[in-house]
Amino acid sequence: MALRQLIQTQSAGDIMVLELASSVSSLADHNILNELDGIREQRRCMGCSKLIVDLAEAPFFGSSLLELIRVLWNDISRQGGRLVICNPSPVGREVLEVAKFHQIWPIMESREEAFMALSVPPNVANWPDTLKDLLARYERGAGELSAAVAGFPSMQLKTPAPPGAWSVLQIVCHLSDFEIVYADRMKRVVAEDNPTMLSGDPDLFAAKLAYEQRDVREELELIASVRRQVARILRTLKSSDFDRTGQHSTDGPVSLLVLLQRVTGHITHHLKFIEGKAESLRGAESAGLRV
């Protein structure tokens, strides 16, 4: 165990654990970032692709700790790794939820639960690397979407940019609606023998399902929750189970693997449009136009 002034680290296999020293208070929070470079270097040396942040000794914390966690998560997510937070106080949980970080990082009640969330079941250990990577990208998608949307002021979420295109809110509602559709398809392919899967019309959904009245936070939370649930189910399967198929009403036979590939790529596909909207709105603001 490496002891720093404010943060202790330890590792177990490919999992690194961070816990704050009992002396940490809100007054010391700004000093936490001084330890970031050392933690990043130690994680690289350990080869840890997963991280647990234990907040048992941090009933109160500020923006510096959140920034440290965010930077470490960026490092790990680029490697396909995962980050879990555990043991938050009621106040700490509220801070994480107000900042919407619970949509990105799972929050567990104990360190034991955190280790279980990051552990690899024996059947998953036998999956091909391409399938492991696909599930990791599927799990990261909700956090990447939340991060992309977080940069928009609330009024701009409903602004079509360019004019005539879908707004960010409409894109998120579209993703949320079809997240549920794909979750249902995957569950039924797992549970049923060659089930029928009906196609859906995105334009009809957008026209009839109150996209302008919906709340972007609810939609993001729904996507994150659905992906956590479905990923938990998928991790119980053998790799051969991903060859199971259903009958799509227009595409014919579609395997569980293809369904997972399609829904994983769905958010990735729309992220570039959200990023393009951000650039368009920034350009309009710099030109002095009202948006």
N, C-alpha and C positions, 0 to 999 in steps of 0.2 A: 504494500500500500504506500502510495506517495502522499505525504502530508504537506499541504500548502497552508497558507495563513487562513484562507476562508473555505477552500474546497478540498475534499478528500476524493481520491479516485481508487478504484479497484477493478479487476477484470475477472471474468469467468468465461473461458472460451472466447467466443467472438463478441461477447457482451461487455461493455464498459459501464460501470456504475459511478455516478457522481452524487455525492452527498455533501451538504453544507455543514461546516463546523458549527458546533452549538453556540459559538460566540457571535455568529452572524446576526446582525440586526439591520433594520432599515437604514441606519446611519452608515453602515459599512457597504451598502449595496453598490455604490458607485465604484468601490475598489475591486469588485468581482471581475470586471473586464480586464484588469491587469493580469489575471491568471489565464485568460483565454488562449493566448499563443502556446503556453506550456501544456495546456490540456489538449489542444489540437495536435501538437507534436507527439505527446504521449499516446494519443489514440492511434495515430499513424504508425508509431513504432509497435504498438500492441497488435495492430491489424484488426481492430474491432470495428465491425460494420453495424453494430447495434448499440444503442445507448439507453440507459435508464437514468433518469434524473429523480432522485429521492428527495422530497421536500419536507421530510419529517421534522427537520430542525429549522425550518423556515416558515413559521406561522405567518410572517409578513415578508414581502419582498417587493422590489420595485422594477423599473424598466431595464436596469442593467442586467439583472439575472435573465429576464426574458430575452434580451438581445443576445446574451451568451448562448442561451439554448437555441435561439433562431439560427445563429451562425453555425453551431455544431450540427443542427439538423440539415442545413444547406450542404455541409460537407458530406454528411452521411447519405442524404437522399440522392446525391449525384452518383454514389456507389451502389445504389439500390438497397441501402440499409434502412433501418427503422429506429424510431425514437419513442419511448414511452415515459410518461411522468407518473409517479406514485406518491402516496401519502400526503396529498395536499391538505392543508387546514381548510375549514369552511371559507375563510376569507381568501386563502390562496386559490381555491377552486373558483370562487366568484370572479377573481381577477382574471383567471385563465379563460373563463367563459365569456366575460364581458369583452375581452380582447379577441374572442373567437378562436383562440388557440386550441380549444378542445375539439374543433373540427379538423385540426391538423395532427395533433398528438393525442393518442389515447391516454386517458387518465384512469389509473388503477388505485384501488384502496390500499394495497399492500405491495411490498417488494416481491413477495412470492407470486402474486398475481401478475406483476410486471414481467417476471422471468418466464412465467407460463405463456404470456402473450407473445414473447419473443422467441420461445423455444421452437425447434423444428421437429414436428412429429416424425416418427420413423418412416411413414409412407411418403412424406414430403421429401425427406432426405434422399429417397430413391427416385425422385422425379428427375427428368433431364433438366439441365441448367436453363434451357430456353423456356421451359414451363415455370420454373421457379422465378425467372426474371419477369415473365409475363404477369404472374400474380403480384409480384412486388410493384410493378408499374400500375396495375389495376388499383392496388391499395394506395399508392401515392397520388392518384389522380384527383381525389377530392380535395386534398390539401393544396395541390397546385392550382386548382380552380379557385379555391377560397383566396389564395394569395394574389391571384390575378385580379379578382374582383375587388379586393380590399382597397385598391388604389383609386377607386371611383367615388367621388362625392355622391350622396344619395340622389340628387337631382339628375346627375348625368347617367345614372343607371337606366333611366327611361328615355334617354336621348338617342334617336336613331342617328348613327354615324357610320357611313355617310347617309344623307337623307334617303329614306325609302328602305334602308336595310333594317334588320332586326336590332333592337336595343340590347344592351347587356342583360337586362332583366329578362327579356324574351329568350335570349340564348340560354340563360341559366334555367328558366322554366322548361324549355325544350329538353335540355340535358336531364333535368329532374324527372320529367314525364317518361322519357325513354330509358332512364336508369331503372325505373320500376318495371317497365316492359321487359327489359333484358334480364332483370333479376327473376321475374316470373318464368321466362323461357328457360333459363339455366336450371332453376329449381325443378321444373317439370321434366326436363331432360334427365336430370339425376334421378328423380323419383319414379317416373313413368316410362313405359316402353314406347318409344317412337311417338311422342305426343305431337298433336297439331299445334302450330304456332302461327297466329294471325299477324299479318302485316299491319302497320299503322301509318297514317298520313300526317306528317309533321305540320303541314299547313292547316289541316282541319283542327288538330290539337291547338295550334296557336290561335285560331279564330274562335274556338268554342270554349276554351278552358281558362278564361279570365286571366290571361297572362299579365295584363296591365294592373290588375288588382292584387296580384300575389306579392309575397314578401320575400326578397332575395335571401334573407337570413334563414328563413324556414326551408327554402329550396336547397340551400347549401348544406344545412344540417341533415336534410333528408338524404341527399346524395351520400354524405359521409356515413350516415347510419346504415344505409342499404349496403354500401361497399364493405363495411366492417362485418355485417351479418353474413353476406354472401361469401366473403373471403374465409370466414370461420367454417362455413359449410364445405367450401372447396378444399380446404386443407385436410379434410377427413378422407379424401378420395385417393385412389390409386391412379397412377398416370394413365393406365388403360381406360379408366372411366371417362377420360376426356374425349374418347372416341365415340361415346354414346351420341345418338343423333335424335333429332326431332324433324318433323316435316313442316317447313315454312310454306305459307300459303302461296308465295310467289317464287321463292328461291329453291324450293324442293328440300332435299335432305341437308341439314346443317348440324355439324357436330358441336358438342359442348366447347371444344377448343376454339372453334371458329367464333362462337358466340362470345367467349371471353375476349378473344382478339378484337372483335368488333366493338364491344362496349368499352374496352380499355382505350382503343383509338378514338372513341367518340369525343371524349373530353379533349384529348390532344389535338384533334382536328379543329375544334372550336376555339381552343386557346389562342391560336394565331389570329382569329378574327377579333377576339377580345383585346389582344395586344394591339391590333391595327386600329381599333376604335380608340384606345387610349392615345395613340399617336395622333389620330385625326382630331380628337378633342383638344389635345395640347396645342396642335397647330392652329386651331380656331381661336383658342384663348390668346396665343401669342400675337395673332393678327388683330386682336381686339374685338372679335365677334362674340356675340352672346350665344351660349350653348346651354 
